[in-house]
Amino acid sequence: MPTIKDSVHDHIAVEGVAAKLLDTPPVQRLRRISQLGTVKLVYPSANHTRFEHSLGVYHLADRALDSLGIEGVEAERVRAAALLHDVGHAPFSHNVEGLIHRETGLYHDDVTGLLVDSAVGEVLREEGLDPERVAGLIAGEDRYGQLVSGELDVDRMDYLVRDAHHTGVPYGTIDHERLVRELTFADGDLVLAEGNVQTAESLLLARALMNPTVYTQHTARISKAMLRRATERLLDATEWTAHDVRRWDDYDLLSALRRTDATSEFARRYDERALFKRAVWAEYGDVPARVRGFGFEKADAAERAIAERAEVRPRDVIVDVEREPRMRESTSEVIVNDEVRRLEDESPLVSALREAQRRRWRLGVYCPDDAIDRVGAAAVEELELDAETAPVSEVKENVHATLDEFGAE
């Protein structure tokens, strides 16, 4: 039984089917997939991988199963799903997932094919486990799938603590030991036991604070958007497909970008951290609803129109539309006075955090530093933004003054 020293959970004992899955190629590939993608360009110590995170999720799932009294084949199935839950991730984790989904129809948790037709499937079948049922748990199906993918899943408990630890910010700190211990089932739903409204609030608050500080910090958003655009050009310029890219690791993708003429400029900018800058950073209320609802095609058309107005190359403009604010954790359930209730109905924090999310929402338009004035003015006109949102003279002076309190670049 291997015991692995972990930076977050100390020692993790890996046994049973998980121990046999550990050294399969799909799991070992996760050593080469960064957990936070390009966030490392903002927080240099954020070099942890999906492999470490998967071990942490396995550990917390194992603790939860013990607490819930779940044993036997069902427990082994959940442990396998916890360890394997991220094997479907493309390079740089979520950074190019939208592109992969557009081209293949698959998200990172759509792993049935990967589990059935690989060394992972062989191990699962040898252990008497159906790969398709394990894949279903990863997708959040069935009663116990909620442990792996749901409002109170152990995936979230691990990544919040782990991401906070490796970035050095304190916001993701939660009492994951209590969260795991207080999980229970009520009418088939995974909920927190009586007396845990504050425990649920801590998870909600941690996610709400980590989002603007780490996950959507402005430099992280710029680098993610640049990587997505470069990967799109890579697929257009070569014979590689999104299915190919989905099975690459970070190094494969960067190598391909460096070796392809159409994407070598991005690769240089990434290597040198010579990223685009913000020409527009517009608040929610100053952006028309039609723009907030832009999908890929409309954003692409807007980039071309802005580039034409600004007299720059189309590839030098990126329109980055953040998703509409949402708070999935607010729908988690907790027992109050022997009744199962949604957190949003019990916590006064929910409405305040929803308003905070809306206030923090931003539309970004990015370009090279020497084109900020032209692109900013063109974007305001083309997207019909409130002119006071981004008067170009103020963008250059003021927008960089909003760096977070930790001094992130």
C-alpha positions in Angstrom: 0.0 0.0 0.0 1.8 3.2 -1.1 1.7 6.2 1.2 2.2 9.6 -0.5 3.4 12.7 1.3 1.0 15.6 0.3 1.5 19.3 0.8 -2.1 19.8 2.0 -3.3 16.5 3.6 0.1 15.3 4.9 0.2 11.5 4.3 -2.3 9.9 1.9 -2.5 6.1 1.9 -3.6 4.8 -1.5 -5.0 1.2 -1.5 -7.3 -1.1 -3.3 -8.2 -0.3 -6.9 -6.8 3.3 -6.5 -3.3 1.9 -5.9 -3.5 -0.1 -9.1 -4.8 2.9 -11.1 -2.1 5.2 -9.8 0.6 4.2 -12.4 -1.6 4.0 -15.4 -0.7 6.4 -18.2 -3.9 8.5 -18.1 -3.4 9.1 -14.4 0.4 9.8 -14.7 -0.4 12.2 -17.5 -2.0 14.5 -14.9 1.5 15.2 -13.5 1.9 17.3 -16.6 -1.4 19.2 -16.5 -1.2 22.3 -14.3 -4.0 22.7 -11.9 -4.4 26.5 -12.5 -3.2 26.8 -16.0 -1.7 30.2 -16.8 -2.4 31.5 -13.2 1.3 30.6 -12.6 2.1 33.8 -14.6 0.5 35.7 -11.7 1.3 33.6 -8.7 4.7 32.0 -9.4 4.3 29.2 -6.8 1.0 28.0 -8.3 2.8 25.1 -10.1 0.7 22.3 -8.6 -0.8 19.7 -10.9 -4.0 17.8 -11.5 -2.2 14.7 -10.2 -1.7 16.2 -6.8 -5.3 17.4 -6.8 -6.6 14.0 -7.8 -4.8 12.4 -4.9 -6.4 15.0 -2.6 -9.9 14.3 -3.9 -9.3 10.6 -3.5 -8.2 11.1 0.1 -11.3 13.3 1.0 -13.6 10.8 -0.8 -12.1 8.0 1.3 -12.7 10.0 4.5 -16.2 10.8 3.5 -17.0 7.1 2.6 -15.7 6.1 6.1 -17.8 8.8 7.8 -21.0 7.7 5.8 -20.4 4.0 6.5 -20.2 3.1 2.8 -18.2 0.0 2.1 -17.6 -2.8 -0.4 -17.8 -2.5 -4.2 -19.8 0.8 -4.0 -17.0 2.4 -2.0 -14.3 1.2 -4.4 -16.3 2.5 -7.3 -16.4 6.0 -5.7 -12.7 5.9 -4.8 -11.8 5.0 -8.4 -14.0 7.9 -9.6 -12.4 10.3 -7.2 -8.9 9.5 -8.4 -9.9 9.5 -12.1 -12.2 12.5 -12.0 -9.8 14.8 -13.9 -8.3 12.4 -16.5 -10.4 14.1 -19.2 -8.7 17.5 -18.7 -7.0 19.0 -21.7 -3.7 20.9 -21.4 -3.7 23.8 -18.9 -6.9 22.5 -17.3 -9.9 24.7 -18.0 -8.1 27.2 -20.2 -8.9 25.6 -23.5 -11.9 23.5 -22.4 -14.5 25.8 -24.1 -12.6 25.3 -27.4 -12.4 21.5 -26.9 -16.1 21.4 -26.2 -17.0 23.4 -29.3 -15.0 21.0 -31.5 -15.8 17.7 -29.8 -18.9 18.2 -27.8 -17.0 16.9 -24.7 -16.2 18.5 -21.4 -13.5 17.3 -19.1 -15.9 15.1 -17.1 -17.1 13.3 -20.2 -14.7 10.4 -19.8 -16.5 7.2 -20.7 -14.4 6.6 -23.8 -11.2 7.3 -21.9 -12.1 4.9 -19.2 -13.4 2.1 -21.4 -10.6 2.0 -24.0 -7.4 2.5 -21.9 -5.2 0.9 -19.3 -7.6 2.4 -16.8 -10.4 0.3 -18.2 -8.3 -2.9 -17.9 -7.6 -2.2 -14.2 -11.2 -1.5 -13.5 -12.5 -4.6 -15.1 -9.8 -6.7 -13.4 -11.1 -5.3 -10.1 -14.7 -6.2 -11.0 -15.8 -2.5 -11.7 -17.7 -1.3 -14.7 -15.8 1.6 -16.4 -19.0 3.1 -17.6 -20.5 3.2 -14.1 -17.3 4.8 -12.8 -17.5 7.4 -15.6 -21.1 8.1 -14.6 -20.0 8.8 -11.0 -17.4 11.3 -12.4 -20.2 13.0 -14.2 -22.2 13.3 -11.0 -24.7 10.6 -11.8 -26.4 8.4 -9.2 -26.6 8.8 -5.4 -22.9 8.6 -4.7 -21.8 10.6 -7.8 -22.7 13.7 -5.7 -19.6 13.1 -3.6 -17.4 13.5 -6.7 -19.4 16.1 -8.6 -22.1 18.1 -6.9 -22.7 21.2 -4.7 -20.9 19.6 -1.7 -18.4 17.5 -3.6 -14.9 16.7 -2.3 -13.4 18.0 -5.5 -14.3 21.6 -4.5 -13.1 21.0 -0.9 -9.7 20.0 -2.1 -9.1 22.5 -4.9 -10.0 25.5 -2.7 -7.6 24.6 0.0 -4.9 23.4 -2.4 -5.1 26.5 -4.7 -5.0 28.8 -1.7 -2.0 26.9 -0.3 0.0 27.1 -3.6 -0.9 30.7 -4.5 -0.3 31.9 -0.9 -3.6 33.6 -0.5 -5.7 32.9 2.6 -9.1 33.0 1.1 -9.6 29.4 0.2 -9.0 28.2 3.7 -12.0 26.0 4.8 -12.6 23.4 7.5 -12.6 20.5 5.0 -12.3 18.0 7.8 -15.6 19.2 9.3 -17.2 19.4 5.9 -16.4 15.8 5.2 -17.4 14.6 8.6 -20.8 16.4 8.5 -21.9 15.0 5.1 -25.1 12.9 5.1 -27.8 11.8 2.8 -31.5 12.9 3.0 -34.0 11.5 0.5 -31.1 10.6 -1.8 -29.5 14.0 -1.7 -26.1 14.8 -0.2 -26.5 17.4 2.5 -24.8 18.8 5.5 -26.1 17.6 8.9 -27.9 19.7 11.5 -26.1 22.8 12.8 -23.9 23.4 9.7 -25.2 26.5 8.0 -22.0 28.3 8.9 -20.0 25.4 7.6 -21.8 25.6 4.3 -21.3 29.4 4.3 -17.6 28.9 4.7 -17.4 27.0 1.4 -19.5 29.6 -0.3 -17.4 32.5 1.0 -14.1 30.8 0.1 -15.2 30.3 -3.5 -16.5 33.8 -3.8 -13.2 35.3 -2.5 -10.9 33.0 -4.5 -12.7 33.8 -7.8 -11.6 37.4 -8.3 -8.3 37.0 -6.4 -7.1 33.9 -8.3 -9.3 32.3 -10.8 -10.4 35.5 -12.7 -7.6 37.9 -11.7 -7.1 40.2 -14.7 -3.7 39.0 -15.8 -4.8 35.4 -15.4 -7.8 36.2 -17.7 -5.6 37.8 -20.3 -3.2 34.9 -20.5 -6.1 32.4 -20.6 -7.7 34.3 -23.4 -4.4 34.5 -25.4 -3.9 30.7 -25.0 -7.4 30.0 -26.2 -6.9 32.1 -29.3 -3.5 30.6 -30.1 -4.9 27.1 -29.8 -7.8 28.0 -32.1 -5.2 29.2 -34.7 -3.1 26.1 -34.2 -6.1 23.9 -35.1 -6.8 26.1 -38.2 -3.2 26.0 -39.4 -2.4 22.4 -38.9 -3.8 18.9 -39.2 -4.1 18.4 -35.5 -7.6 18.1 -34.2 -9.3 19.1 -30.9 -9.4 15.3 -30.1 -5.6 15.3 -30.4 -5.2 18.3 -28.2 -7.5 16.9 -25.6 -5.0 14.1 -24.9 -1.9 16.3 -24.9 -0.3 17.7 -21.8 0.9 21.3 -21.2 4.3 20.6 -22.7 2.9 19.1 -25.9 0.7 22.1 -26.5 3.4 24.7 -25.8 5.8 22.8 -28.1 3.2 22.7 -30.9 2.5 26.4 -30.5 6.3 27.2 -30.6 6.8 25.1 -33.8 3.8 26.5 -35.8 4.3 29.8 -37.7 0.8 30.9 -37.0 1.2 30.6 -33.2 4.9 31.2 -32.6 4.3 34.8 -31.7 2.0 33.8 -28.9 4.5 31.2 -27.7 7.1 33.9 -27.5 4.8 36.2 -25.6 4.0 33.4 -23.2 7.6 32.4 -22.7 8.6 36.0 -22.0 5.4 37.0 -20.2 4.9 39.7 -22.7 1.1 39.6 -22.4 -1.5 41.8 -24.0 -2.8 44.7 -21.9 -6.4 45.8 -21.1 -7.8 48.4 -23.5 -11.2 48.1 -21.9 -12.2 46.7 -18.4 -16.0 47.4 -18.3 -18.4 46.8 -15.4 -21.5 44.7 -15.7 -24.0 47.6 -15.8 -22.1 49.4 -18.5 -22.1 46.5 -21.0 -25.2 45.9 -23.2 -27.0 42.6 -22.5 -26.4 41.5 -26.1 -22.6 41.8 -25.5 -22.7 40.0 -22.1 -24.4 37.1 -24.0 -21.7 36.9 -26.7 -20.7 33.4 -27.6 -17.5 32.5 -29.6 -18.8 33.5 -33.0 -20.1 36.9 -31.9 -16.9 37.6 -29.9 -14.8 36.7 -33.0 -16.8 39.0 -35.2 -16.5 41.8 -32.7 -12.7 41.3 -32.6 -12.5 41.7 -36.3 -14.7 44.8 -36.4 -12.7 46.4 -33.5 -9.4 45.6 -35.3 -10.7 47.2 -38.5 -11.7 50.3 -36.7 -8.4 50.5 -34.8 -6.4 49.6 -37.9 -4.6 46.7 -36.2 -4.3 43.1 -37.1 -7.4 40.9 -36.1 -5.1 38.7 -34.1 -4.1 41.7 -31.9 -7.6 42.1 -30.4 -9.2 39.8 -27.9 -12.8 40.3 -26.6 -13.1 38.4 -23.3 -16.7 38.1 -22.1 -16.9 36.7 -18.6 -19.7 34.3 -17.8 -22.8 35.6 -16.2 -22.3 35.7 -12.4 -23.5 32.5 -10.7 -23.1 30.9 -7.4 -23.6 27.2 -7.6 -22.7 26.6 -4.0 -25.8 28.6 -2.9 -28.0 25.7 -3.9 -26.2 23.2 -1.5 -28.5 21.8 1.1 -28.3 21.7 4.9 -30.5 20.3 7.6 -32.1 23.0 9.8 -34.7 22.0 12.4 -34.9 18.5 10.9 -35.8 20.0 7.5 -33.6 20.0 4.4 -33.2 23.5 3.2 -31.2 25.3 0.5 -28.4 27.5 1.8 -29.7 30.4 -0.2 -32.9 30.3 1.8 -31.1 30.2 5.1 -28.0 32.4 4.7 -28.1 36.2 4.6 -24.6 36.0 3.0 -25.9 34.7 -0.3 -27.6 37.8 -1.5 -24.7 40.0 -0.5 -22.2 37.7 -2.3 -24.4 37.6 -5.4 -24.3 41.4 -5.5 -20.5 41.3 -5.0 -20.1 38.9 -7.9 -22.1 41.2 -10.1 -20.0 44.2 -9.1 -16.8 42.3 -9.8 -17.9 41.1 -13.3 -15.8 42.7 -16.1 -15.8 42.7 -19.9 -12.2 42.7 -21.1 -10.8 43.8 -24.4 -7.1 43.1 -24.7 -4.4 44.1 -27.2 -0.6 44.9 -27.4 0.5 47.7 -25.3 1.2 50.1 -28.2 -2.4 49.8 -29.4 -4.4 50.4 -26.2 -5.7 53.9 -27.1 -6.9 52.9 -30.6 -8.3 49.6 -29.6 -10.0 51.0 -26.5 -11.8 53.7 -28.4 -12.8 51.3 -31.2 -14.1 48.8 -28.7 -16.3 51.4 -26.9 -17.9 52.3 -30.2 -18.2 48.9 -31.6 -19.6 47.3 -28.5 -21.7 50.3 -27.6 -20.3 50.5 -24.1 -21.0 53.4 -21.8 -18.4 55.9 -22.9 -17.5 56.7 -19.3 -16.6 53.1 -18.7 -13.4 53.2 -20.6 -12.3 56.7 -21.8 -9.0 55.6 -23.2 -7.0 58.3 -21.4 -8.2 56.9 -18.1 -7.7 53.2 -19.0 -4.0 53.5 -19.2 -3.7 55.6 -16.1 -6.2 53.9 -13.8 -6.9 50.3 -14.8 -3.6 49.0 -13.6 -4.2 50.5 -10.2 -6.7 47.8 -9.4 -4.2 45.1 -8.7 -5.3 43.0 -5.8 -3.9 43.5 -2.3 -1.3 40.7 -2.6 0.5 42.6 -5.4 -0.3 40.1 -8.1 1.1 41.3 -11.4 
